[in-house]
Amino acid sequence: MPQITLTLSLNQTNTVLEALGQLPYARVYELIETIGRQASPQVQAPAAPAGAERTELSVARSA
């Protein structure tokens, strides 16, 4: 299957993950894991000083 590249903001990515979390797990878990794997290294920041704000990717998990 051909691959495509999308460029989304962190907020947009979290919105997509939130929407995917509303769908049946068996249908979307691989997509959620793929997004998490690709996004995680991009949002990992070096250790911040105490009290500094940290931005995280939230990976939605449905039961």
N, C-alpha and C positions, 0 to 999 in steps of 0.2 A: 504494500500500500504506500503511495507517495506520502512524504512527510511535508508539513508546512510549518512555518515559524510565525508565531503571533507575538506581538509586543503589547503587554498589558501593564497597567499600574498595579501596585500591590493591592490597592482597594478593589480594583476591577477583578483581579485574580481571586481575592477572598469572596467577592460576590458570586463569581462562577462556582467556587467550591461550596458556598452556602446553598446555592440552587441545586447543585449536584447532590448535596446531602439530603434533599427532599425526595429524591428518586430512590427506587429499590436498590439496596446495597449490591446485590448480585449483578445488577446492570451497570453500575458506575464505579465500583471499587478500583478496577484497574486504571481507569482514567484519573481518579483522584490520586492514586499512588504515583502515576506518571507525572502529574502536575507537581505534586509535592517533591518528587525526586529532582525535577528540573529547576524548580523555584528555590528550593532550600539553599543551595550554594550561593544563590544571588542575594539572599536576604540575611545570610550569616555575616555578622559584623564582628570585628575583633572585640575582645572583652572591653566593655565600656566602664568608665569610672563609676563608683557607687553613686546611686541617685540619678544616673543618666537615663533618658528615655530609650527604650529598645523597641524596634519595629519587628513584628513577627508575622509569619504566614500562618494563618489558621487553616488546618486541614480538617474539613468537616467529616465526621464519622457518623454513619447512621447504623442503627441496630438491626 
